[in-house]
Amino acid sequence: METSQITDRKWKLVELAGKPVADKINGKEPFLLLQKSDSRYSASGGCNGIGGEFKLQENGRIKFSQGMSTMMACENMEIENGLTKALIAADNYSINGDDLSLNKARMAPLARFKAVK
């Protein structure tokens, strides 16, 4: 599997735990970005910036480590909390065109993203 497909692209969060995610949360677009150069990710669930390190392995396996987060309190924190949990729980991913799914084992996707053009 090509790792270039998943890294250095901005992924917009569109679904979390099977539920659609609004276009904007607290006026911000929820996203995930995996930087290949330093194996770090940055993400937002619409409030704080979250980030840390990730490892890509063979066969679509991925591992995120809990990293830093800014500590603002926002009105709607459910998406951010859910995204943080999904990243830490995910152990594999699949890409289909411009769609990215983060998964745990063979269960339904924890989070789904669309590539931002």
Backbone atoms as SQL, in Angstrom:
CREATE TABLE atoms (id INTEGER PRIMARY KEY, chain TEXT, resi INTEGER, resn TEXT, atom TEXT, x REAL, y REAL, z REAL);
INSERT INTO atoms VALUES
  (1, 'A', 1, 'MET', 'N', 0.858, -1.201, 0.000),
  (2, 'A', 1, 'MET', 'CA', 0.000, 0.000, 0.000),
  (3, 'A', 1, 'MET', 'C', 0.892, 1.248, 0.000),
  (4, 'A', 2, 'GLU', 'N', 0.524, 2.200, -0.816),
  (5, 'A', 2, 'GLU', 'CA', 1.300, 3.441, -0.923),
  (6, 'A', 2, 'GLU', 'C', 1.056, 4.330, 0.293),
  (7, 'A', 3, 'THR', 'N', 2.100, 4.648, 1.033),
  (8, 'A', 3, 'THR', 'CA', 1.900, 5.546, 2.166),
  (9, 'A', 3, 'THR', 'C', 1.709, 6.978, 1.689),
  (10, 'A', 4, 'SER', 'N', 2.164, 7.276, 0.464),
  (11, 'A', 4, 'SER', 'CA', 2.018, 8.647, -0.032),
  (12, 'A', 4, 'SER', 'C', 0.552, 9.027, -0.174),
  (13, 'A', 5, 'GLN', 'N', -0.314, 8.036, -0.259),
  (14, 'A', 5, 'GLN', 'CA', -1.737, 8.332, -0.386),
  (15, 'A', 5, 'GLN', 'C', -2.315, 8.941, 0.891),
  (16, 'A', 6, 'ILE', 'N', -1.782, 8.555, 2.026),
  (17, 'A', 6, 'ILE', 'CA', -2.360, 9.002, 3.297),
  (18, 'A', 6, 'ILE', 'C', -1.620, 10.208, 3.868),
  (19, 'A', 7, 'THR', 'N', -0.310, 10.316, 3.599),
  (20, 'A', 7, 'THR', 'CA', 0.461, 11.400, 4.196),
  (21, 'A', 7, 'THR', 'C', 0.458, 12.654, 3.330),
  (22, 'A', 8, 'ASP', 'N', 0.731, 13.774, 3.988),
  (23, 'A', 8, 'ASP', 'CA', 0.841, 15.076, 3.331),
  (24, 'A', 8, 'ASP', 'C', -0.399, 15.458, 2.525),
  (25, 'A', 9, 'ARG', 'N', -1.531, 15.023, 3.008),
  (26, 'A', 9, 'ARG', 'CA', -2.824, 15.432, 2.450),
  (27, 'A', 9, 'ARG', 'C', -3.679, 15.858, 3.632),
  (28, 'A', 10, 'LYS', 'N', -4.506, 16.843, 3.417),
  (29, 'A', 10, 'LYS', 'CA', -5.424, 17.255, 4.476),
  (30, 'A', 10, 'LYS', 'C', -6.710, 16.446, 4.326),
  (31, 'A', 11, 'TRP', 'N', -7.109, 15.828, 5.399),
  (32, 'A', 11, 'TRP', 'CA', -8.313, 14.991, 5.413),
  (33, 'A', 11, 'TRP', 'C', -9.375, 15.674, 6.263),
  (34, 'A', 12, 'LYS', 'N', -10.524, 15.902, 5.680),
  (35, 'A', 12, 'LYS', 'CA', -11.637, 16.511, 6.407),
  (36, 'A', 12, 'LYS', 'C', -12.467, 15.419, 7.081),
  (37, 'A', 13, 'LEU', 'N', -12.715, 15.575, 8.368),
  (38, 'A', 13, 'LEU', 'CA', -13.516, 14.600, 9.113),
  (39, 'A', 13, 'LEU', 'C', -14.971, 14.693, 8.665),
  (40, 'A', 14, 'VAL', 'N', -15.537, 13.579, 8.183),
  (41, 'A', 14, 'VAL', 'CA', -16.931, 13.594, 7.711),
  (42, 'A', 14, 'VAL', 'C', -17.844, 12.674, 8.516),
  (43, 'A', 15, 'GLU', 'N', -17.238, 11.726, 9.232),
  (44, 'A', 15, 'GLU', 'CA', -18.066, 10.794, 10.006),
  (45, 'A', 15, 'GLU', 'C', -17.283, 10.300, 11.207),
  (46, 'A', 16, 'LEU', 'N', -17.957, 10.204, 12.345),
  (47, 'A', 16, 'LEU', 'CA', -17.324, 9.738, 13.576),
  (48, 'A', 16, 'LEU', 'C', -18.259, 8.730, 14.224),
  (49, 'A', 17, 'ALA', 'N', -17.762, 7.523, 14.469),
  (50, 'A', 17, 'ALA', 'CA', -18.564, 6.458, 15.080),
  (51, 'A', 17, 'ALA', 'C', -19.895, 6.274, 14.348),
  (52, 'A', 18, 'GLY', 'N', -19.846, 6.324, 13.024),
  (53, 'A', 18, 'GLY', 'CA', -21.046, 6.073, 12.228),
  (54, 'A', 18, 'GLY', 'C', -21.988, 7.252, 12.085),
  (55, 'A', 19, 'LYS', 'N', -21.679, 8.383, 12.721),
  (56, 'A', 19, 'LYS', 'CA', -22.566, 9.549, 12.628),
  (57, 'A', 19, 'LYS', 'C', -21.907, 10.639, 11.797),
  (58, 'A', 20, 'PRO', 'N', -22.705, 11.289, 10.928),
  (59, 'A', 20, 'PRO', 'CA', -22.112, 12.364, 10.115),
  (60, 'A', 20, 'PRO', 'C', -21.622, 13.518, 10.984),
  (61, 'A', 21, 'VAL', 'N', -20.544, 14.141, 10.544),
  (62, 'A', 21, 'VAL', 'CA', -19.976, 15.282, 11.255),
  (63, 'A', 21, 'VAL', 'C', -20.298, 16.541, 10.466),
  (64, 'A', 22, 'ALA', 'N', -20.718, 17.590, 11.164),
  (65, 'A', 22, 'ALA', 'CA', -21.045, 18.861, 10.515),
  (66, 'A', 22, 'ALA', 'C', -19.827, 19.414, 9.785),
  (67, 'A', 23, 'ASP', 'N', -20.105, 20.202, 8.743),
  (68, 'A', 23, 'ASP', 'CA', -19.069, 20.835, 7.949),
  (69, 'A', 23, 'ASP', 'C', -18.121, 21.661, 8.806),
  (70, 'A', 24, 'LYS', 'N', -18.693, 22.377, 9.755),
  (71, 'A', 24, 'LYS', 'CA', -17.901, 23.206, 10.661),
  (72, 'A', 24, 'LYS', 'C', -18.367, 22.932, 12.093),
  (73, 'A', 25, 'ILE', 'N', -17.421, 22.853, 12.995),
  (74, 'A', 25, 'ILE', 'CA', -17.703, 22.718, 14.423),
  (75, 'A', 25, 'ILE', 'C', -17.120, 23.966, 15.067),
  (76, 'A', 26, 'ASN', 'N', -17.933, 24.698, 15.793),
  (77, 'A', 26, 'ASN', 'CA', -17.471, 25.954, 16.399),
  (78, 'A', 26, 'ASN', 'C', -16.807, 26.860, 15.352),
  (79, 'A', 27, 'GLY', 'N', -17.315, 26.796, 14.114),
  (80, 'A', 27, 'GLY', 'CA', -16.798, 27.650, 13.051),
  (81, 'A', 27, 'GLY', 'C', -15.514, 27.167, 12.399),
  (82, 'A', 28, 'LYS', 'N', -15.027, 25.988, 12.787),
  (83, 'A', 28, 'LYS', 'CA', -13.780, 25.458, 12.219),
  (84, 'A', 28, 'LYS', 'C', -14.038, 24.109, 11.558),
  (85, 'A', 29, 'GLU', 'N', -13.258, 23.831, 10.518),
  (86, 'A', 29, 'GLU', 'CA', -13.393, 22.546, 9.827),
  (87, 'A', 29, 'GLU', 'C', -12.574, 21.476, 10.545),
  (88, 'A', 30, 'PRO', 'N', -13.214, 20.383, 10.966),
  (89, 'A', 30, 'PRO', 'CA', -12.468, 19.305, 11.617),
  (90, 'A', 30, 'PRO', 'C', -11.619, 18.550, 10.585),
  (91, 'A', 31, 'PHE', 'N', -10.350, 18.304, 10.912),
  (92, 'A', 31, 'PHE', 'CA', -9.450, 17.707, 9.936),
  (93, 'A', 31, 'PHE', 'C', -8.377, 16.855, 10.593),
  (94, 'A', 32, 'LEU', 'N', -7.639, 16.136, 9.730),
  (95, 'A', 32, 'LEU', 'CA', -6.473, 15.360, 10.130),
  (96, 'A', 32, 'LEU', 'C', -5.409, 15.551, 9.054),
  (97, 'A', 33, 'LEU', 'N', -4.178, 15.769, 9.481),
  (98, 'A', 33, 'LEU', 'CA', -3.058, 15.897, 8.552),
  (99, 'A', 33, 'LEU', 'C', -1.892, 15.067, 9.075),
  (100, 'A', 34, 'LEU', 'N', -1.369, 14.169, 8.230),
  (101, 'A', 34, 'LEU', 'CA', -0.234, 13.323, 8.601),
  (102, 'A', 34, 'LEU', 'C', 0.988, 13.793, 7.826),
  (103, 'A', 35, 'GLN', 'N', 1.978, 14.297, 8.536),
  (104, 'A', 35, 'GLN', 'CA', 3.188, 14.801, 7.883),
  (105, 'A', 35, 'GLN', 'C', 4.214, 13.681, 7.774),
  (106, 'A', 36, 'LYS', 'N', 4.561, 13.366, 6.544),
  (107, 'A', 36, 'LYS', 'CA', 5.487, 12.263, 6.304),
  (108, 'A', 36, 'LYS', 'C', 6.889, 12.578, 6.821),
  (109, 'A', 37, 'SER', 'N', 7.327, 13.828, 6.650),
  (110, 'A', 37, 'SER', 'CA', 8.720, 14.199, 6.956),
  (111, 'A', 37, 'SER', 'C', 9.117, 13.901, 8.393),
  (112, 'A', 38, 'ASP', 'N', 8.234, 14.204, 9.355),
  (113, 'A', 38, 'ASP', 'CA', 8.612, 13.986, 10.758),
  (114, 'A', 38, 'ASP', 'C', 7.669, 13.015, 11.479),
  (115, 'A', 39, 'SER', 'N', 6.812, 12.326, 10.716),
  (116, 'A', 39, 'SER', 'CA', 5.879, 11.339, 11.288),
  (117, 'A', 39, 'SER', 'C', 5.037, 11.931, 12.409),
  (118, 'A', 40, 'ARG', 'N', 4.595, 13.170, 12.204),
  (119, 'A', 40, 'ARG', 'CA', 3.719, 13.808, 13.186),
  (120, 'A', 40, 'ARG', 'C', 2.366, 14.075, 12.543),
  (121, 'A', 41, 'TYR', 'N', 1.336, 14.062, 13.374),
  (122, 'A', 41, 'TYR', 'CA', 0.013, 14.402, 12.862),
  (123, 'A', 41, 'TYR', 'C', -0.492, 15.656, 13.553),
  (124, 'A', 42, 'SER', 'N', -1.343, 16.368, 12.870),
  (125, 'A', 42, 'SER', 'CA', -2.068, 17.459, 13.502),
  (126, 'A', 42, 'SER', 'C', -3.523, 17.285, 13.106),
  (127, 'A', 43, 'ALA', 'N', -4.396, 17.657, 14.006),
  (128, 'A', 43, 'ALA', 'CA', -5.817, 17.446, 13.785),
  (129, 'A', 43, 'ALA', 'C', -6.598, 18.468, 14.594),
  (130, 'A', 44, 'SER', 'N', -7.869, 18.586, 14.252),
  (131, 'A', 44, 'SER', 'CA', -8.767, 19.427, 15.033),
  (132, 'A', 44, 'SER', 'C', -10.162, 18.840, 14.947),
  (133, 'A', 45, 'GLY', 'N', -10.841, 18.851, 16.071),
  (134, 'A', 45, 'GLY', 'CA', -12.240, 18.456, 16.113),
  (135, 'A', 45, 'GLY', 'C', -13.110, 19.691, 16.204),
  (136, 'A', 46, 'GLY', 'N', -12.566, 20.846, 15.804),
  (137, 'A', 46, 'GLY', 'CA', -13.349, 22.072, 15.793),
  (138, 'A', 46, 'GLY', 'C', -13.118, 22.973, 16.990),
  (139, 'A', 47, 'CYS', 'N', -12.155, 22.632, 17.831),
  (140, 'A', 47, 'CYS', 'CA', -11.876, 23.495, 18.971),
  (141, 'A', 47, 'CYS', 'C', -10.369, 23.626, 19.128),
  (142, 'A', 48, 'ASN', 'N', -9.764, 22.639, 19.763),
  (143, 'A', 48, 'ASN', 'CA', -8.325, 22.675, 20.016),
  (144, 'A', 48, 'ASN', 'C', -7.537, 22.039, 18.884),
  (145, 'A', 49, 'GLY', 'N', -6.282, 22.445, 18.769),
  (146, 'A', 49, 'GLY', 'CA', -5.367, 21.745, 17.889),
  (147, 'A', 49, 'GLY', 'C', -4.829, 20.548, 18.645),
  (148, 'A', 50, 'ILE', 'N', -4.896, 19.370, 18.046),
  (149, 'A', 50, 'ILE', 'CA', -4.337, 18.182, 18.690),
  (150, 'A', 50, 'ILE', 'C', -3.260, 17.617, 17.768),
  (151, 'A', 51, 'GLY', 'N', -2.310, 16.918, 18.338),
  (152, 'A', 51, 'GLY', 'CA', -1.242, 16.376, 17.522),
  (153, 'A', 51, 'GLY', 'C', -0.396, 15.400, 18.287),
  (154, 'A', 52, 'GLY', 'N', 0.480, 14.745, 17.571),
  (155, 'A', 52, 'GLY', 'CA', 1.367, 13.757, 18.177),
  (156, 'A', 52, 'GLY', 'C', 2.096, 13.041, 17.071),
  (157, 'A', 53, 'GLU', 'N', 2.566, 11.841, 17.371),
  (158, 'A', 53, 'GLU', 'CA', 3.308, 11.071, 16.391),
  (159, 'A', 53, 'GLU', 'C', 2.447, 9.924, 15.879),
  (160, 'A', 54, 'PHE', 'N', 2.760, 9.482, 14.667),
  (161, 'A', 54, 'PHE', 'CA', 2.082, 8.309, 14.123),
  (162, 'A', 54, 'PHE', 'C', 3.117, 7.407, 13.470),
  (163, 'A', 55, 'LYS', 'N', 2.785, 6.115, 13.407),
  (164, 'A', 55, 'LYS', 'CA', 3.645, 5.144, 12.735),
  (165, 'A', 55, 'LYS', 'C', 2.794, 4.414, 11.710),
  (166, 'A', 56, 'LEU', 'N', 3.313, 4.328, 10.493),
  (167, 'A', 56, 'LEU', 'CA', 2.667, 3.524, 9.457),
  (168, 'A', 56, 'LEU', 'C', 3.437, 2.226, 9.327),
  (169, 'A', 57, 'GLN', 'N', 2.686, 1.120, 9.248),
  (170, 'A', 57, 'GLN', 'CA', 3.326, -0.171, 9.066),
  (171, 'A', 57, 'GLN', 'C', 2.752, -0.847, 7.831),
  (172, 'A', 58, 'GLU', 'N', 3.247, -2.028, 7.548),
  (173, 'A', 58, 'GLU', 'CA', 2.767, -2.787, 6.392),
  (174, 'A', 58, 'GLU', 'C', 1.264, -3.074, 6.508),
  (175, 'A', 59, 'ASN', 'N', 0.679, -3.382, 5.386),
  (176, 'A', 59, 'ASN', 'CA', -0.725, -3.835, 5.335),
  (177, 'A', 59, 'ASN', 'C', -1.710, -2.844, 5.926),
  (178, 'A', 60, 'GLY', 'N', -1.450, -1.550, 5.756),
  (179, 'A', 60, 'GLY', 'CA', -2.426, -0.565, 6.201),
  (180, 'A', 60, 'GLY', 'C', -2.559, -0.421, 7.706),
  (181, 'A', 61, 'ARG', 'N', -1.533, -0.801, 8.447),
  (182, 'A', 61, 'ARG', 'CA', -1.587, -0.637, 9.905),
  (183, 'A', 61, 'ARG', 'C', -1.096, 0.752, 10.265),
  (184, 'A', 62, 'ILE', 'N', -1.706, 1.324, 11.284),
  (185, 'A', 62, 'ILE', 'CA', -1.312, 2.661, 11.729),
  (186, 'A', 62, 'ILE', 'C', -1.433, 2.740, 13.239),
  (187, 'A', 63, 'LYS', 'N', -0.594, 3.548, 13.842),
  (188, 'A', 63, 'LYS', 'CA', -0.637, 3.725, 15.299),
  (189, 'A', 63, 'LYS', 'C', -0.408, 5.203, 15.595),
  (190, 'A', 64, 'PHE', 'N', -1.332, 5.795, 16.322),
  (191, 'A', 64, 'PHE', 'CA', -1.203, 7.191, 16.745),
  (192, 'A', 64, 'PHE', 'C', -0.816, 7.233, 18.206),
  (193, 'A', 65, 'SER', 'N', 0.109, 8.125, 18.550),
  (194, 'A', 65, 'SER', 'CA', 0.419, 8.316, 19.966),
  (195, 'A', 65, 'SER', 'C', -0.212, 9.627, 20.411),
  (196, 'A', 66, 'GLN', 'N', -0.719, 9.623, 21.624),
  (197, 'A', 66, 'GLN', 'CA', -1.312, 10.815, 22.208),
  (198, 'A', 66, 'GLN', 'C', -0.236, 11.880, 22.283),
  (199, 'A', 67, 'GLY', 'N', -0.544, 13.056, 21.814),
  (200, 'A', 67, 'GLY', 'CA', 0.450, 14.112, 21.851),
  (201, 'A', 67, 'GLY', 'C', -0.078, 15.310, 22.585),
  (202, 'A', 68, 'MET', 'N', 0.256, 16.448, 22.070),
  (203, 'A', 68, 'MET', 'CA', -0.154, 17.679, 22.722),
  (204, 'A', 68, 'MET', 'C', -1.557, 18.083, 22.264),
  (205, 'A', 69, 'SER', 'N', -2.165, 18.946, 23.048),
  (206, 'A', 69, 'SER', 'CA', -3.441, 19.539, 22.683),
  (207, 'A', 69, 'SER', 'C', -3.493, 20.910, 23.336),
  (208, 'A', 70, 'THR', 'N', -4.017, 21.880, 22.599),
  (209, 'A', 70, 'THR', 'CA', -4.272, 23.148, 23.273),
  (210, 'A', 70, 'THR', 'C', -5.469, 22.895, 24.191),
  (211, 'A', 71, 'MET', 'N', -5.673, 23.710, 25.194),
  (212, 'A', 71, 'MET', 'CA', -6.643, 23.371, 26.233),
  (213, 'A', 71, 'MET', 'C', -7.817, 24.339, 26.329),
  (214, 'A', 72, 'MET', 'N', -8.287, 24.828, 25.196),
  (215, 'A', 72, 'MET', 'CA', -9.439, 25.714, 25.239),
  (216, 'A', 72, 'MET', 'C', -10.699, 24.898, 25.511),
  (217, 'A', 73, 'ALA', 'N', -11.647, 25.532, 26.165),
  (218, 'A', 73, 'ALA', 'CA', -12.962, 24.913, 26.327),
  (219, 'A', 73, 'ALA', 'C', -13.873, 25.542, 25.278),
  (220, 'A', 74, 'CYS', 'N', -14.567, 24.701, 24.543),
  (221, 'A', 74, 'CYS', 'CA', -15.485, 25.202, 23.528),
  (222, 'A', 74, 'CYS', 'C', -16.874, 24.647, 23.821),
  (223, 'A', 75, 'GLU', 'N', -17.863, 25.232, 23.160),
  (224, 'A', 75, 'GLU', 'CA', -19.235, 24.774, 23.380),
  (225, 'A', 75, 'GLU', 'C', -19.406, 23.318, 23.005),
  (226, 'A', 76, 'ASN', 'N', -18.967, 22.973, 21.800),
  (227, 'A', 76, 'ASN', 'CA', -19.195, 21.624, 21.307),
  (228, 'A', 76, 'ASN', 'C', -17.894, 20.842, 21.332),
  (229, 'A', 77, 'MET', 'N', -17.740, 19.998, 22.346),
  (230, 'A', 77, 'MET', 'CA', -16.493, 19.231, 22.500),
  (231, 'A', 77, 'MET', 'C', -16.658, 17.759, 22.112),
  (232, 'A', 78, 'GLU', 'N', -17.882, 17.328, 21.783),
  (233, 'A', 78, 'GLU', 'CA', -18.113, 15.901, 21.540),
  (234, 'A', 78, 'GLU', 'C', -17.280, 15.383, 20.371),
  (235, 'A', 79, 'ILE', 'N', -17.227, 16.151, 19.282),
  (236, 'A', 79, 'ILE', 'CA', -16.498, 15.705, 18.096),
  (237, 'A', 79, 'ILE', 'C', -15.007, 15.625, 18.410),
  (238, 'A', 80, 'GLU', 'N', -14.495, 16.655, 19.051),
  (239, 'A', 80, 'GLU', 'CA', -13.069, 16.646, 19.393),
  (240, 'A', 80, 'GLU', 'C', -12.711, 15.470, 20.294),
  (241, 'A', 81, 'ASN', 'N', -13.507, 15.251, 21.332),
  (242, 'A', 81, 'ASN', 'CA', -13.237, 14.132, 22.239),
  (243, 'A', 81, 'ASN', 'C', -13.328, 12.806, 21.501),
  (244, 'A', 82, 'GLY', 'N', -14.325, 12.697, 20.627),
  (245, 'A', 82, 'GLY', 'CA', -14.499, 11.467, 19.848),
  (246, 'A', 82, 'GLY', 'C', -13.361, 11.243, 18.885),
  (247, 'A', 83, 'LEU', 'N', -12.889, 12.319, 18.245),
  (248, 'A', 83, 'LEU', 'CA', -11.781, 12.204, 17.295),
  (249, 'A', 83, 'LEU', 'C', -10.508, 11.776, 18.018),
  (250, 'A', 84, 'THR', 'N', -10.237, 12.379, 19.161),
  (251, 'A', 84, 'THR', 'CA', -9.048, 12.021, 19.945),
  (252, 'A', 84, 'THR', 'C', -9.089, 10.538, 20.306),
  (253, 'A', 85, 'LYS', 'N', -10.243, 10.058, 20.772),
  (254, 'A', 85, 'LYS', 'CA', -10.391, 8.641, 21.145),
  (255, 'A', 85, 'LYS', 'C', -10.220, 7.740, 19.925),
  (256, 'A', 86, 'ALA', 'N', -10.789, 8.159, 18.784),
  (257, 'A', 86, 'ALA', 'CA', -10.707, 7.350, 17.559),
  (258, 'A', 86, 'ALA', 'C', -9.257, 7.214, 17.100),
  (259, 'A', 87, 'LEU', 'N', -8.494, 8.309, 17.165),
  (260, 'A', 87, 'LEU', 'CA', -7.092, 8.257, 16.736),
  (261, 'A', 87, 'LEU', 'C', -6.305, 7.269, 17.592),
  (262, 'A', 88, 'ILE', 'N', -6.493, 7.356, 18.903),
  (263, 'A', 88, 'ILE', 'CA', -5.736, 6.500, 19.813),
  (264, 'A', 88, 'ILE', 'C', -6.168, 5.034, 19.665),
  (265, 'A', 89, 'ALA', 'N', -7.452, 4.806, 19.375),
  (266, 'A', 89, 'ALA', 'CA', -7.972, 3.432, 19.259),
  (267, 'A', 89, 'ALA', 'C', -7.639, 2.792, 17.916),
  (268, 'A', 90, 'ALA', 'N', -7.482, 3.595, 16.877),
  (269, 'A', 90, 'ALA', 'CA', -7.299, 3.049, 15.521),
  (270, 'A', 90, 'ALA', 'C', -6.032, 2.207, 15.415),
  (271, 'A', 91, 'ASP', 'N', -6.142, 1.076, 14.706),
  (272, 'A', 91, 'ASP', 'CA', -4.938, 0.279, 14.454),
  (273, 'A', 91, 'ASP', 'C', -4.740, -0.011, 12.969),
  (274, 'A', 92, 'ASN', 'N', -5.691, 0.389, 12.128),
  (275, 'A', 92, 'ASN', 'CA', -5.499, 0.224, 10.692),
  (276, 'A', 92, 'ASN', 'C', -6.316, 1.258, 9.941),
  (277, 'A', 93, 'TYR', 'N', -5.984, 1.422, 8.679),
  (278, 'A', 93, 'TYR', 'CA', -6.706, 2.395, 7.858),
  (279, 'A', 93, 'TYR', 'C', -6.961, 1.810, 6.479),
  (280, 'A', 94, 'SER', 'N', -7.925, 2.388, 5.787),
  (281, 'A', 94, 'SER', 'CA', -8.154, 2.020, 4.397),
  (282, 'A', 94, 'SER', 'C', -8.457, 3.283, 3.615),
  (283, 'A', 95, 'ILE', 'N', -7.976, 3.302, 2.379),
  (284, 'A', 95, 'ILE', 'CA', -8.208, 4.437, 1.493),
  (285, 'A', 95, 'ILE', 'C', -8.912, 3.924, 0.255),
  (286, 'A', 96, 'ASN', 'N', -9.965, 4.628, -0.121),
  (287, 'A', 96, 'ASN', 'CA', -10.687, 4.300, -1.334),
  (288, 'A', 96, 'ASN', 'C', -10.864, 5.613, -2.080),
  (289, 'A', 97, 'GLY', 'N', -10.012, 5.877, -3.051),
  (290, 'A', 97, 'GLY', 'CA', -10.065, 7.147, -3.767),
  (291, 'A', 97, 'GLY', 'C', -9.726, 8.289, -2.827),
  (292, 'A', 98, 'ASP', 'N', -10.715, 9.173, -2.613),
  (293, 'A', 98, 'ASP', 'CA', -10.518, 10.322, -1.723),
  (294, 'A', 98, 'ASP', 'C', -11.117, 10.091, -0.349),
  (295, 'A', 99, 'ASP', 'N', -11.446, 8.846, -0.038),
  (296, 'A', 99, 'ASP', 'CA', -12.039, 8.516, 1.260),
  (297, 'A', 99, 'ASP', 'C', -11.027, 7.759, 2.106),
  (298, 'A', 100, 'LEU', 'N', -10.872, 8.197, 3.354),
  (299, 'A', 100, 'LEU', 'CA', -9.985, 7.545, 4.311),
  (300, 'A', 100, 'LEU', 'C', -10.815, 7.077, 5.496),
  (301, 'A', 101, 'SER', 'N', -10.634, 5.820, 5.888),
  (302, 'A', 101, 'SER', 'CA', -11.282, 5.297, 7.095),
  (303, 'A', 101, 'SER', 'C', -10.211, 4.887, 8.089),
  (304, 'A', 102, 'LEU', 'N', -10.401, 5.281, 9.340),
  (305, 'A', 102, 'LEU', 'CA', -9.562, 4.790, 10.433),
  (306, 'A', 102, 'LEU', 'C', -10.373, 3.727, 11.154),
  (307, 'A', 103, 'ASN', 'N', -9.767, 2.569, 11.354),
  (308, 'A', 103, 'ASN', 'CA', -10.509, 1.423, 11.873),
  (309, 'A', 103, 'ASN', 'C', -9.791, 0.799, 13.052),
  (310, 'A', 104, 'LYS', 'N', -10.553, 0.012, 13.807),
  (311, 'A', 104, 'LYS', 'CA', -9.960, -0.830, 14.843),
  (312, 'A', 104, 'LYS', 'C', -10.374, -2.260, 14.510),
  (313, 'A', 105, 'ALA', 'N', -9.379, -3.134, 14.386),
  (314, 'A', 105, 'ALA', 'CA', -9.634, -4.527, 14.010),
  (315, 'A', 105, 'ALA', 'C', -10.536, -4.542, 12.779),
  (316, 'A', 106, 'ARG', 'N', -11.596, -5.338, 12.815),
  (317, 'A', 106, 'ARG', 'CA', -12.484, -5.409, 11.653),
  (318, 'A', 106, 'ARG', 'C', -13.846, -4.775, 11.945),
  (319, 'A', 107, 'MET', 'N', -13.884, -3.924, 12.933),
  (320, 'A', 107, 'MET', 'CA', -15.141, -3.279, 13.291),
  (321, 'A', 107, 'MET', 'C', -15.464, -2.162, 12.301),
  (322, 'A', 108, 'ALA', 'N', -16.647, -1.595, 12.439),
  (323, 'A', 108, 'ALA', 'CA', -17.041, -0.462, 11.596),
  (324, 'A', 108, 'ALA', 'C', -16.035, 0.670, 11.790),
  (325, 'A', 109, 'PRO', 'N', -15.846, 1.510, 10.770),
  (326, 'A', 109, 'PRO', 'CA', -14.850, 2.589, 10.892),
  (327, 'A', 109, 'PRO', 'C', -15.097, 3.473, 12.114),
  (328, 'A', 110, 'LEU', 'N', -14.010, 3.820, 12.801),
  (329, 'A', 110, 'LEU', 'CA', -14.088, 4.741, 13.940),
  (330, 'A', 110, 'LEU', 'C', -14.306, 6.162, 13.424),
  (331, 'A', 111, 'ALA', 'N', -13.628, 6.486, 12.320),
  (332, 'A', 111, 'ALA', 'CA', -13.721, 7.827, 11.749),
  (333, 'A', 111, 'ALA', 'C', -13.524, 7.727, 10.247),
  (334, 'A', 112, 'ARG', 'N', -14.253, 8.586, 9.524),
  (335, 'A', 112, 'ARG', 'CA', -14.081, 8.637, 8.074),
  (336, 'A', 112, 'ARG', 'C', -13.797, 10.058, 7.634),
  (337, 'A', 113, 'PHE', 'N', -12.918, 10.174, 6.644),
  (338, 'A', 113, 'PHE', 'CA', -12.453, 11.473, 6.172),
  (339, 'A', 113, 'PHE', 'C', -12.550, 11.540, 4.664),
  (340, 'A', 114, 'LYS', 'N', -12.601, 12.763, 4.139),
  (341, 'A', 114, 'LYS', 'CA', -12.537, 13.019, 2.705),
  (342, 'A', 114, 'LYS', 'C', -11.310, 13.876, 2.446),
  (343, 'A', 115, 'ALA', 'N', -10.573, 13.570, 1.390),
  (344, 'A', 115, 'ALA', 'CA', -9.405, 14.379, 1.035),
  (345, 'A', 115, 'ALA', 'C', -9.872, 15.782, 0.651),
  (346, 'A', 116, 'VAL', 'N', -9.149, 16.783, 1.127),
  (347, 'A', 116, 'VAL', 'CA', -9.451, 18.171, 0.788),
  (348, 'A', 116, 'VAL', 'C', -8.645, 18.515, -0.452),
  (349, 'A', 117, 'LYS', 'N', -9.337, 18.974, -1.470),
  (350, 'A', 117, 'LYS', 'CA', -8.662, 19.309, -2.741),
  (351, 'A', 117, 'LYS', 'C', -8.066, 20.700, -2.667);
